[in-house]
Amino acid sequence: MRHHQATQGVNSADAFQHQLAQSWQQALANIQQMAQGSPPSSQLSFDPVQLKDLQDQYLREATQLWNQGLSENPALKDRRFAADAWSHNPMAAFTAAIYLLNTRTLMGLADALKGDHKTRERIRFAVEQWSAASAPSNSWLLNADAQQKAIDSQGESIAKGVQNLWHDLRQGHVSMTDESLFEVGRNVATTQGHVVFENDLFQLIEYKPLTAKVHQKPFLLIPPCINKYYILDLQPENSFIRYVVAQGHRTFVVSWRNPDASHAQVRWDDYIEQGAIQAIEVVRDIAKVPQINALGFCVGGTILTTALAVLAARGEKPVSSATLLTTLIDFKETGVLDVFIDENFVKFREMQYANGGLMPGRDMATTFSFLRPNDLVWNYVVKNYLKGETPPPFDLLYWNSDSTNLPGPMFAWYLRNTYLENRLVQPGKAEVCGEKIDLGLVDLPVYLYGSKEDHIVPIEAAYASTQVLPGKKRFVMGASGHIAGVINPPASKKRSHWLPADTQLPPDFQKWQGKAKEVPGSWWDDWSKWLRPQAGPLVNAPKMPGRGTFKAIEPAPGRYVKAKAEA
């Protein structure tokens, strides 16, 4: 009997070792298969030292898991497997541990590849997507927590999950929050104001003053056109727009129209001339001033900067200072988005929109969600469908689900001239509105903000603008990501920001960061102090919105922001 058990153990161990060897070879094959689509010139190969270390580590950790068996649950240092149901179910814990080991190994193999940077990053991105999608937590048959919830609820969670799935299939996207609890103009985008101008591309909103006096120079905000402006005006307590108004600035915001079939031929030039430049002129006219202050957020910052370059080429300087929040001007380092961009991809988009068309908002939203698949995709699949939970109300996620289309020709121009060829920072290479762009002519004070953990505009890329614009500049870094870093009101006393130690802006961001001083809380007050001297003396606040022919059209937030993306 003992001899039989010993023989069984040896055979089992041998079989396991054989299985490990097969798993290792399969992992190598998977990575090599992902690399097959790369250009022949990339000459991808594995670093032999890293490969040997990875193999040894994989065999060591896998053997340890096998020897540990099901008698002692492995430690699962991953929030997807943090619920007690995972640790109380030996088979589930073992499955999760093997998954995490395989994921670490595949990521290690991706890092061990030798070849050109773009191909390596694409393979790494593909591995991340595969790993996120294949997690055992995403399957009801393997998710111990979902199974336990079904037992505890006597099957109610399964029924609710099916209802949630059917609801999301009808609405066309995964619910990140309970969208029925929000309405634009009722409990988001509620700062009081009026639309005082509109054309086919945007409405201009002027906000009701909250102070008896306002600064002489009005303030114009240009948000990104790839989503809606009210990210800057969610709830009163976290509204950047309301904060600006409360600081005594006569405040205007561009509310971009959600493009429909009538915008199929709209170009980048139109967003500059009929968008940003038109808005600047209307604000100057209403306030009867030669210059205003302006802010651009994300793509809105790129639009604002391009508009200022067009105006500078015409010998005009209607903006006295600019603020750029998480903005790309120099597109040399664009982070994870770079994996999508090459000549073939851009040519495909140019051919697709050669005769006009729309880039559907849902496609854009899905792309951005999959940049963080565990947080913005699979997390909600598990909660909504496998566990039958209703997402809690969250204004920021409601905004995130309220997508916008883009005109195809505008989108194609933007891809080639910024992400692919980086023409904006090359004097004379980009032509916009009939003018050769030279950012060296955009000589004005600029406040530049970047978020430390931004995956859309990497902090180094935000900082790169300091080396392009010639005027007096102040760079500040905030904690967190692309949105949460920006929407961080002082009253919340959350996160930190980093202020410059001096006026020096070295080419290397790491040198700036090494000297920067970390300060608790929001960067908003630092920015407000910077803007105040640029804004001119205090004058009596206007009693009525608009002026002359620019009369109030309708109350804020206006019609344009309420239009849904329907390509």
Helices and strands as residue ranges (DSSP letters): H 2-35, G 40-42, E 45-46, H 48-68, G 79-81, H 84-87, H 90-112, E 113-114, H 117-133, G 136-138, H 144-152, H 156-171, G 179-181, E 193-198, E 202-207, E 213-215, E 219-222, G 229-232, G 236-238, H 240-246, E 251-256, G 261-263, H 268-270, I 271-277, H 278-287, E 292-297, H 299-313, E 319-325, G 335-340, H 343-352, E 358-359, H 361-369, H 373-373, I 374-378, H 379-381, I 382-386, H 395-401, E 406-407, H 408-414, I 415-420, E 431-432, E 435-436, G 439-441, E 446-451, H 459-464, G 465-467, E 473-478, G 490-492, E 496-499, H 509-515, E 517-520, H 524-531, G 532-534, E 538-540, E 554-555, G 560-562
